[in-house]
Amino acid sequence: MPIDFERWAEEYERNYRENNVSIQYRDNNGKVANETSPYFKSISQVLRERGRLLKEEFISICEWKTRRQRNRYQKNSEENIRKTTTAVISIHPNINEQIHNLTQLDGVGVPVASAILTVIFPENYCVLDYRAWRALLWVMSEPFSFKDYTEFSEIMDNFRNYASMDSYMHYLERIRTLAKQNHTTPRKIEMALWMYDKKRGIL
């Protein structure tokens, strides 16, 4: 049975609100604000207009994704974060170069880089996450999801290390396809997949 992406995304949003999840940033007046929407509408607009991230915003986004490397996030200088994120925003949508630049920052691997890109460009990107990845494999395992076994095996080979750049490109491509088919955004599809996996497909 296909996943009802709309319904599962709504469940994700409800869970997001109930857990008071937010990302902290500075608004256009320099005041501290909290982005409470999982679609990042307010923060993305501010960051794109400013053209860079402040260190406190960079850390907030990274810790939103995972706190495992929080000490390493702190090691990045304000200047290095400014230069890197300015370049990342200016070269959009060159994803390979964007990911490469972000992963030069201390503590940032492909999953965290994908989170930063999604917060800045939520209409184009999605977060690389094991839960969403696992649910995506379930969706792709449905009959006729692949042209042939060669395509299937290539996808599976790339997902062997799901946190790699190649895996993210395949993951993003598939999620973008699902987003187009469902007239929505990659972020919404990723949210639905994440929640579907968390709840094991049971609402």
Rosetta blueprint (number, residue, H / E / L):
1 M L
2 P L
3 I L
4 D L
5 F H
6 E H
7 R H
8 W H
9 A H
10 E H
11 E H
12 Y H
13 E H
14 R H
15 N H
16 Y H
17 R H
18 E H
19 N L
20 N L
21 V L
22 S L
23 I E
24 Q E
25 Y E
26 R E
27 D L
28 N L
29 N L
30 G L
31 K L
32 V E
33 A E
34 N E
35 E E
36 T L
37 S L
38 P L
39 Y L
40 F L
41 K H
42 S H
43 I H
44 S H
45 Q H
46 V H
47 L H
48 R H
49 E H
50 R H
51 G L
52 R L
53 L L
54 L L
55 K H
56 E H
57 E H
58 F H
59 I H
60 S H
61 I H
62 C H
63 E H
64 W H
65 K H
66 T L
67 R L
68 R L
69 Q L
70 R H
71 N H
72 R H
73 Y H
74 Q H
75 K H
76 N L
77 S L
78 E H
79 E H
80 N H
81 I H
82 R H
83 K H
84 T H
85 T H
86 T H
87 A H
88 V H
89 I H
90 S H
91 I L
92 H L
93 P L
94 N L
95 I H
96 N H
97 E H
98 Q H
99 I H
100 H H
101 N H
102 L H
103 T L
104 Q L
105 L L
106 D L
107 G L
108 V L
109 G L
110 V H
111 P H
112 V H
113 A H
114 S H
115 A H
116 I H
117 L H
118 T H
119 V H
120 I H
121 F L
122 P L
123 E L
124 N L
125 Y L
126 C L
127 V L
128 L L
129 D L
130 Y H
131 R H
132 A H
133 W H
134 R H
135 A H
136 L H
137 L H
138 W H
139 V H
140 M H
141 S L
142 E L
143 P L
144 F L
145 S L
146 F L
147 K L
148 D L
149 Y H
150 T H
151 E H
152 F H
153 S H
154 E H
155 I H
156 M H
157 D H
158 N H
159 F L
160 R L
161 N L
162 Y L
163 A L
164 S L
165 M H
166 D H
167 S H
168 Y H
169 M H
170 H H
171 Y H
172 L H
173 E H
174 R H
175 I H
176 R H
177 T H
178 L H
179 A H
180 K H
181 Q H
182 N L
183 H L
184 T L
185 T L
186 P H
187 R H
188 K H
189 I H
190 E H
191 M H
192 A H
193 L H
194 W H
195 M H
196 Y H
197 D H
198 K H
199 K L
200 R L
201 G L
202 I L
203 L L
